[in-house]
Amino acid sequence: MKNEQKHWTKAELQIYILMLCANADSNVTNEELDLIKAKTDKNTFENIYKEFSEDSEEESLEKIQDNLVLHEYSHKELVTIRKEMFEVFFSDKKFSQMENMLDKILNNIIY
């Protein structure tokens, strides 16, 4: 694992979480990418996409957990993140077993 831990803004963390959700079934679709891109600017997306692409799932979950601790999220912000996660999960009109498992893991990390 890389020793250097990057501290993200809330917006960067949100995009990283959504990238993990899109990749839950190991098949990131154009619809999922378009949905995520619509939530941020091109630069932020490209930086987070590059970093996400280089991380293992274990590294991703650890980075998410570490960065969530750095920010004080309101209940409303957490609900918004969960809503956006489900938008990505259901963008292909299916909720696979892998997506369900990741949802449970992220739910435990977020709350």
C-alpha positions in Angstrom: 0.0 0.0 0.0 1.1 3.5 -0.7 2.4 5.4 2.3 1.2 8.8 1.1 -2.4 9.5 2.2 -4.1 12.2 0.1 -6.6 14.5 1.8 -9.5 15.2 -0.5 -12.1 17.9 -0.5 -15.7 16.8 0.1 -16.3 17.0 -3.6 -13.3 14.8 -4.4 -14.4 12.3 -1.8 -17.9 12.2 -3.3 -16.5 11.5 -6.8 -14.2 8.8 -5.5 -17.1 7.1 -3.6 -19.2 7.2 -6.8 -16.4 5.7 -8.8 -16.2 2.8 -6.4 -19.9 2.4 -6.7 -19.7 2.3 -10.5 -17.0 -0.3 -10.3 -18.8 -2.5 -7.8 -19.8 -5.0 -10.5 -16.4 -4.7 -12.2 -18.2 -3.1 -15.2 -18.1 0.7 -15.3 -20.6 1.8 -18.0 -20.6 5.0 -20.0 -23.9 5.9 -18.3 -22.3 5.6 -14.9 -19.3 7.7 -16.0 -21.6 10.3 -17.5 -23.6 10.5 -14.3 -20.5 11.0 -12.2 -19.0 13.5 -14.6 -22.1 15.6 -14.4 -21.5 16.0 -10.6 -18.1 17.7 -11.0 -15.7 19.6 -13.2 -13.5 17.9 -15.8 -10.3 18.4 -13.9 -11.6 17.0 -10.6 -13.0 14.0 -12.4 -9.8 13.2 -14.3 -7.6 13.5 -11.2 -9.9 11.3 -9.1 -10.5 8.8 -11.9 -6.7 8.4 -12.4 -6.1 7.9 -8.7 -9.1 5.5 -8.4 -7.8 3.5 -11.4 -4.5 2.9 -9.6 -6.0 1.7 -6.3 -7.2 -1.7 -5.1 -10.6 -2.1 -3.6 -9.0 -2.4 -0.1 -7.0 0.8 -0.7 -10.2 2.6 -1.9 -12.2 1.7 1.1 -9.4 2.7 3.4 -9.0 6.1 1.7 -12.7 6.7 1.9 -12.8 5.9 5.6 -9.7 8.0 6.3 -11.1 11.0 4.4 -14.6 10.7 5.9 -13.1 11.3 9.3 -11.5 14.5 8.1 -14.8 16.1 7.3 -17.8 16.9 9.4 -20.8 15.8 7.4 -24.3 16.8 8.3 -27.0 14.2 8.2 -28.4 15.9 5.0 -25.0 15.6 3.3 -24.8 11.9 4.1 -28.3 11.4 2.8 -27.3 13.1 -0.4 -24.2 10.9 -0.8 -26.3 7.8 -0.3 -28.9 9.0 -2.8 -26.1 9.6 -5.4 -24.7 6.2 -4.7 -28.0 4.6 -5.6 -28.3 6.7 -8.7 -25.0 5.1 -9.9 -26.0 1.6 -8.7 -29.3 1.7 -10.5 -28.1 3.6 -13.7 -28.2 0.2 -15.4 -31.6 -0.7 -13.9 -30.1 -3.5 -11.9 -28.8 -3.9 -8.4 -26.3 -6.8 -8.5 -25.2 -8.8 -5.5 -21.8 -7.1 -5.6 -23.4 -3.7 -5.6 -25.5 -4.7 -2.7 -22.5 -5.9 -0.8 -20.5 -2.7 -1.5 -23.5 -0.7 -0.4 -23.6 -2.4 3.0 -19.8 -1.9 3.4 -20.1 1.8 2.5 -23.1 2.2 4.8 -21.0 1.0 7.7 -18.1 3.3 6.8 -20.3 6.4 6.2 -22.4 6.0 9.3 
